[in-house]
């Protein structure tokens, strides 16, 4: 299958592949938002240059690590393929000048410093735009670039709290709020940045105009969670009839020997699940005979469904739910994913050999293009691995070694 399974192991970046081939992206990024966004651009053929501090960005030491291999943690590996690395000390005049000269020859610059930091360092939009009038410059921030909280320290979990995500995830019985146990806002923001850059490149192709793009994690989180979960905060006024939302619905249930995911939205889906569970009269219960009522009375319905599923093991329920064309799924553990038949069938995961970190597994690029396929052409780079090549390519010389 075309995609990241088609490796170009230990070969130089290939020209002319992918929808973003020919574009140069400069990343001043750390953690997940900027690095993941630019990685996806790199998957699509863009030449992504990652500028790191001399010690390397902090994600390099995060997650599982191969014994004896420094600066290549699994989290860095998973957010930085298809890039080149150069380490610069932007407090040094010659290193800052090098960064600016490289930026002036790139199509896109992406940074995720706190508001005002890039300007203070000397790599803000106003410093780079005079060097290339059609530059597309992306500033990613946590809570916006104005207001009383704009300059505070922000991670994904902070935004989950402010945007209402932690409250929505509250336990249906105890009401105890909790965060989603992954950096969902970081990753959603990366996807928004990815789309924003491609949209801005399209505008530039049509008009020749560059622009400054600002993306806030808080804006992204609110847009992400709002459509189906925040219905109670949508209609304004005294005449609103409360209908509930899917936030109160339970989908993961215990079985006699494990767990299973079961859901339904339409009346037909609900009726099908009830038939499988041996409670065919439940759809006629006036508490559950519409979608809105099932949302509003989710606690009672959750208890009834849960009691039914406890009567048999998971292996009993799965084929019966499949035969009924129900909404269901096994609950895979992380170690189950590589052997899941559907994941294997679509080639969603691929294994590669990093020249330093060794054998590893990653998802392939999520989009399949028929005419401009994506591929892995570079493993996540070791720190500063491409310094000499990048400096020579951009015609830049440093005063002396760092």
C-alpha positions in Angstrom: 0.0 0.0 0.0 1.4 3.5 -0.9 2.4 5.6 2.1 5.0 5.4 4.9 5.3 1.6 4.4 7.3 2.6 1.2 10.6 3.4 2.9 13.5 5.2 1.6 15.8 3.9 4.3 19.1 5.8 4.7 18.5 7.7 1.5 18.5 11.5 1.0 15.2 13.4 0.8 13.5 12.6 -2.4 12.4 15.5 -4.6 9.1 15.7 -6.3 6.9 13.4 -4.2 3.9 14.4 -2.1 1.6 17.4 -2.4 3.9 19.7 -0.6 7.0 18.8 -2.5 9.2 21.9 -3.2 8.1 23.9 -0.1 10.5 24.6 2.7 9.3 24.7 6.3 11.3 26.2 9.2 10.2 25.0 12.7 11.1 26.6 16.0 9.0 24.1 17.9 8.9 22.0 21.0 6.6 19.4 22.5 3.8 18.4 20.2 1.9 21.2 18.5 4.4 22.7 16.2 6.5 19.4 15.8 3.5 17.3 14.9 2.1 19.9 12.4 5.4 20.2 10.6 5.9 16.4 10.6 2.7 16.0 8.7 3.9 18.6 6.2 7.1 16.7 5.9 5.2 13.5 5.2 3.6 15.3 2.3 7.0 16.1 0.8 7.9 19.5 2.3 11.5 20.0 3.4 11.2 20.6 7.1 14.1 22.1 9.0 13.9 21.9 12.8 15.9 24.5 14.7 16.6 23.2 18.2 18.5 24.7 21.2 22.0 23.4 21.7 20.9 20.9 24.2 18.0 19.7 22.0 14.3 20.2 22.5 12.7 18.7 25.7 10.7 16.0 23.9 13.9 14.2 23.0 14.1 12.9 26.5 10.4 11.9 26.8 8.7 8.5 26.6 10.4 5.1 26.2 14.1 5.2 25.2 16.4 2.6 23.8 19.1 1.6 26.3 22.3 3.5 25.5 20.7 5.9 23.0 20.3 9.5 24.2 18.2 12.3 22.8 15.8 10.0 20.9 12.8 9.2 23.1 9.8 7.6 21.6 7.7 10.7 21.8 10.3 12.7 19.8 10.5 9.8 17.3 6.8 9.9 16.9 6.5 13.7 16.2 9.6 14.5 14.2 10.1 12.1 11.2 10.8 13.6 7.8 12.8 16.5 9.2 16.4 17.8 9.3 17.9 19.1 12.6 20.2 22.0 13.3 21.0 23.2 16.8 21.4 27.0 17.3 21.9 29.2 20.3 19.6 32.1 19.3 21.2 34.3 22.1 24.3 34.4 20.0 24.3 37.0 17.2 25.8 34.8 14.6 23.4 31.9 15.3 20.4 34.3 15.3 21.6 35.8 12.0 21.9 32.2 10.6 18.3 31.4 11.7 17.0 34.6 10.1 18.9 34.0 6.8 17.5 30.5 6.7 14.0 31.7 7.5 14.2 34.3 4.6 14.7 31.4 2.2 11.8 29.3 3.5 8.2 29.3 2.6 6.8 28.8 6.1 8.0 29.5 9.6 6.2 27.8 12.5 6.8 28.5 16.2 5.1 27.8 19.5 6.7 30.0 22.0 4.7 31.9 24.5 3.2 35.2 23.1 6.0 37.8 22.8 8.9 35.4 23.2 9.7 35.0 19.5 9.7 38.8 19.1 12.0 39.1 22.1 14.4 36.5 20.8 14.4 38.2 17.4 12.6 35.6 15.2 9.1 37.1 15.3 7.0 37.8 12.3 8.2 41.5 12.1 11.9 40.3 12.0 11.3 37.7 9.2 8.7 39.4 7.0 11.1 42.0 5.7 13.4 39.2 4.5 10.6 37.6 2.5 7.4 39.5 1.8 5.4 36.4 1.0 6.4 34.4 4.1 3.7 32.4 5.9 4.5 32.7 9.6 2.6 30.7 12.1 2.4 31.6 15.8 0.9 28.9 18.1 0.0 29.9 21.7 -1.9 28.4 24.5 -4.7 30.8 25.6 -4.4 33.6 23.0 -2.1 36.5 22.6 -4.2 39.0 24.7 -6.1 39.0 27.9 -5.2 38.3 31.5 -4.1 34.7 31.0 -2.2 35.1 27.7 1.3 34.9 29.0 1.0 32.1 31.6 2.6 28.7 31.3 0.3 26.5 29.4 0.2 22.8 28.6 -2.5 20.6 27.1 -4.1 19.9 30.5 -4.4 23.6 31.3 -6.5 24.1 28.2 -8.6 21.0 29.0 -9.5 22.6 32.3 -10.4 26.0 30.9 -12.2 24.8 27.8 -14.5 22.5 29.8 -13.1 19.2 28.6 -12.2 18.0 32.1 -15.7 18.8 33.3 -17.3 16.9 30.4 -15.1 13.9 31.2 -16.4 13.8 34.8 -17.3 10.4 36.2 -21.0 9.9 35.6 -21.5 8.5 39.1 -19.2 10.6 41.3 -19.1 13.8 39.2 -15.3 13.9 39.7 -13.8 15.8 36.7 -10.8 14.3 34.9 -8.6 15.1 31.9 -8.5 13.0 28.8 -5.4 10.9 29.3 -3.6 12.1 26.1 -2.6 15.5 24.8 -5.7 15.8 22.7 -5.6 19.6 22.5 -2.0 19.6 21.4 -2.7 17.2 18.6 -5.9 18.9 17.5 -4.0 22.1 17.3 -1.3 20.5 15.2 -4.0 19.4 12.7 -5.4 22.9 12.6 -2.0 24.4 12.0 -1.3 21.9 9.2 -4.6 22.8 7.5 -4.0 26.6 8.0 -0.5 26.4 6.4 -1.8 24.5 3.3 -4.7 27.0 3.0 -2.3 29.9 3.3 0.0 28.4 0.6 -3.0 28.1 -1.7 -3.8 31.8 -1.1 -0.2 32.7 -1.9 -0.3 30.7 -5.1 -3.3 32.6 -6.2 -2.4 36.1 -4.9 1.3 36.1 -4.0 0.4 37.2 -0.5 2.1 36.0 2.6 0.5 36.3 6.0 0.8 35.9 9.8 -1.3 33.0 11.1 -2.2 32.9 14.8 -3.6 29.7 16.3 -4.5 29.4 20.0 -5.0 26.0 21.6 -7.9 27.4 23.6 -9.7 28.3 20.4 -9.0 24.9 18.9 -10.3 23.1 22.0 -13.5 25.0 22.1 -14.2 24.4 18.4 -13.3 20.8 18.9 -15.5 20.0 21.8 -18.5 22.3 21.0 -20.6 20.7 18.2 -22.0 17.7 20.1 -21.0 18.0 23.7 -21.8 21.7 24.4 -25.4 21.6 23.3 -26.4 22.8 26.8 -24.3 25.9 26.2 -25.5 26.7 22.7 -29.1 27.9 22.9 -29.6 31.0 25.0 -32.9 32.0 26.7 -35.5 30.9 29.2 -37.5 28.7 26.8 -34.8 26.1 26.1 -35.9 22.5 26.6 -33.0 20.5 28.0 -32.2 17.5 25.8 -28.9 16.2 27.2 -25.9 15.3 25.1 -23.6 12.4 24.4 -21.3 13.5 27.2 -23.4 11.6 29.7 -23.6 8.4 27.7 -21.5 5.5 28.7 -19.9 3.4 25.9 -17.4 1.1 27.7 -18.9 -1.8 29.7 -17.7 -4.7 31.7 -18.5 -8.2 30.4 -18.2 -11.5 32.3 -14.5 -11.7 31.5 -13.4 -8.3 30.2 -14.7 -5.2 28.6 -16.5 -4.1 25.4 -17.6 -0.9 23.7 -21.2 -0.6 22.7 -23.1 2.4 21.4 -26.1 3.6 19.5 -27.5 6.9 18.2 -30.5 6.1 15.9 -33.6 4.3 17.0 -32.7 1.4 14.7 -29.3 1.1 16.2 -30.7 1.1 19.7 -33.3 -1.5 18.9 -30.6 -3.8 17.3 -28.4 -3.6 20.4 -31.4 -4.4 22.6 -32.3 -7.5 20.6 -28.7 -8.8 20.9 -28.7 -8.1 24.7 -32.0 -9.9 25.1 -34.1 -6.9 26.1 -36.2 -6.2 22.9 -38.9 -4.3 24.8 -36.4 -1.6 26.0 -36.9 0.7 23.0 -40.6 1.0 23.9 -39.7 2.3 27.4 -40.9 6.0 27.4 -37.6 7.0 29.0 -35.6 5.8 26.0 -37.8 6.0 22.9 -36.0 9.0 21.3 -32.4 10.0 20.9 -33.0 13.1 23.2 -34.5 10.9 25.9 -31.7 8.4 25.8 -29.2 11.3 26.3 -31.3 12.8 29.1 -31.8 9.5 30.9 -28.3 8.1 30.1 -27.6 7.1 33.7 -30.6 4.8 33.9 -29.9 3.4 30.5 -26.2 2.9 31.2 -27.1 0.7 34.2 -29.5 -1.5 32.3 -27.1 -2.0 29.4 -24.3 -2.7 31.8 -26.2 -5.3 33.7 -27.0 -7.2 30.5 -23.5 -7.2 29.2 -22.2 -8.7 32.5 -24.1 -11.9 31.9 -21.8 -13.2 29.1 -18.0 -13.0 28.2 -16.7 -10.6 25.5 -16.3 -13.5 23.0 -20.0 -14.2 23.2 -21.1 -10.6 22.5 -18.7 -9.6 19.7 -20.0 -11.9 16.9 -23.6 -11.3 17.8 -23.2 -7.6 17.7 -21.4 -7.8 14.4 -24.2 -10.0 12.9 -26.7 -7.3 14.1 -24.7 -4.5 12.4 -24.5 -2.8 15.8 -22.2 0.0 16.9 -19.6 -1.9 18.9 -15.8 -2.5 19.2 -13.3 -4.6 21.2 -11.4 -2.5 23.6 -7.9 -2.9 22.4 -5.0 -2.4 24.8 -1.9 -0.6 23.4 -0.1 -4.0 23.0 -3.1 -5.3 20.9 -3.0 -2.7 18.2 -0.3 -4.2 15.9 -2.2 -7.5 15.8 -5.7 -6.1 15.3 -7.0 -7.5 12.0 -8.5 -4.3 10.7 -5.5 -2.2 11.6 -3.3 -4.8 9.8 -5.7 -4.9 6.8 -5.4 -1.2 6.0 -1.7 -1.0 6.8 -2.2 1.7 9.4 1.0 0.9 11.3 4.4 0.3 9.8 7.7 -0.8 11.2 11.1 0.8 10.4 14.7 0.7 11.4 16.2 3.9 12.8 20.0 3.9 12.3 20.5 4.8 16.0 17.3 4.1 17.9 16.7 0.7 16.2 13.4 -1.0 15.3 10.3 1.1 15.9 6.6 1.2 14.9 4.5 4.2 13.9 1.2 5.0 12.2 1.5 5.8 8.6 0.5 9.2 7.2 -3.3 9.4 7.7 -4.1 10.5 4.1 -3.7 8.5 0.9 -3.2 10.5 -2.2 -3.6 8.7 -5.5 -1.3 11.0 -7.5 1.1 12.4 -4.9 1.7 9.7 -2.3 3.4 10.4 1.0 6.3 8.4 2.3 8.9 8.2 5.0 12.1 9.7 3.5 13.9 10.6 6.8 13.7 9.1 10.3 13.5 11.5 13.2 16.9 13.2 13.2 19.6 13.0 15.8 20.3 16.4 17.4 22.1 18.8 15.0 22.7 15.9 12.5 22.2 18.2 9.5 24.0 21.3 10.6 26.8 21.3 7.9 24.4 20.4 5.1 21.9 23.1 6.0 24.4 25.8 6.5 26.0 25.1 3.1 22.7 24.8 1.4 21.5 28.2 2.6 24.9 29.9 2.2 25.4 30.6 5.9 28.6 30.5 8.0 28.9 30.7 11.8 31.6 32.6 13.5 32.8 29.5 15.4 31.6 26.2 16.8 29.0 26.4 19.6 
